[in-house]
Amino acid sequence: MITIERAHAPGLLRFFRPEVEATIKVAVAVGLSSLVVLSFAWSYEQQRQARNWRQLACTYRLQDSVRRAPFMSGVLNTPDACVTMEDLGLRLDVQRVGPSVDISAIKGSSSAREGS
């Protein structure tokens, strides 16, 4: 009986030479680590832009409030408009982006069906 023995080279990429295999592994490791770093950098940049846009919205809201009540003109010189708004008891009305569901309307419609 004839038996065929397989010669297994160590590693996942057996059909490449060891130098090529090592180069490919290094390239994959560098690529994956750069993807992780880039995702963190992108997230940080998005948060920074969101903070800037929020600060701008607070500034416009505060300026609008001062236009309506000129005696508050001293509050425009503060460095953080959002903190100043909170101190004055004003809120930044933020509208949600995307679908919103009113839970009370859902509960009311289900109780209306149960009663009939």
ZISUL-V748562 format. One line per field, one symbol per residue. ss: DSSP state (H for helix, E for strand, L for the rest). A space follows every 50 residues. Layout:
# ZISUL-V748562
ss->???
This chain:
# ZISUL-V748562
ss->LLLLLLLLLLLLLLLLLHHHHHHHHHHHHHHHHHHHHHHHHHHHHHHHHH HHHHHHHHHHHHHHHHHHLHHHHHHHHLLLHHHHHHHHLLLLLLLLLLLL LLHHHHHHHHHHHHHL
